Amino acid sequence: MNTSSFVVATAEFNPAEMLGVNFHYLHPRRSVFASREVDLARAEYLSCLEKGKGSSITGPEKISRLIADGRVSHGPDLAMGLWNDYQKNPEGCVLERIYESLAITHMFFMAGIVENDQPEQFVIYFCRSGDHHWKLLARLLNGPFTEHCFAVVEPAV
């Protein structure tokens, strides 16, 4: 795997701009955004399902399992960087290279939960649709997360 082809710069994710005026972060950001490069060839893609214990879990269960395992999930700023990369070069973007290498079609960014005015909580994710296009979406946090729903996390230390 060519590592340099999986590097993407993060970009500030604004929930109101990307999802609608009623969306905002559940917890306000504590620091000023600073772009950084992330090597997604080193990232891990985890479903967090336990063998023999059902075919799906909820978002809070997924987050709890990541925390219990000491895993650090990537957040919406990485999703925004991937979205910008996809917009510039849909066929050659990092998302497509990950799909071609790992056959991953659903990538979730479990850090940085957003909510709307209902208040319902959401997690940001990518979905590769049947027409081979990537969509940046928000999924209800309490919805089911199956074996095809991979959290993008930092490599284990």
Stockholm file with secondary structure:
# STOCKHOLM 1.0

chainA/1-157         MNTSSFVVATAEFNPAEMLGVNFHYLHPRRSVFASREVDLARAEYLSCLEKGKGSSITGPEKISRLIADGRVSHGPDLAMGLWNDYQKNPEGCVLERIYESLAITHMFFMAGIVENDQPEQFVIYFCRSGDHHWKLLARLLNGPFTEHCFAVVEPAV
#=GR chainA/1-157 SS CCGGGGEEECCCCCHHHHHCTTCEESSCCCSCCCCCEEETTTCEEECCCCTTSCSEEEHHHHHHHHHHTTCCBCCHHHHHHHHHHHHHCTTTSHHHHHHHHHCCCEEEEEEEEEECSSCCEEEEEEEECTTSCEEEEEEETTSEEETTCEEEECCCC
#=GC SS_cons         CCGGGGEEECCCCCHHHHHCTTCEESSCCCSCCCCCEEETTTCEEECCCCTTSCSEEEHHHHHHHHHHTTCCBCCHHHHHHHHHHHHHCTTTSHHHHHHHHHCCCEEEEEEEEEECSSCCEEEEEEEECTTSCEEEEEEETTSEEETTCEEEECCCC
//
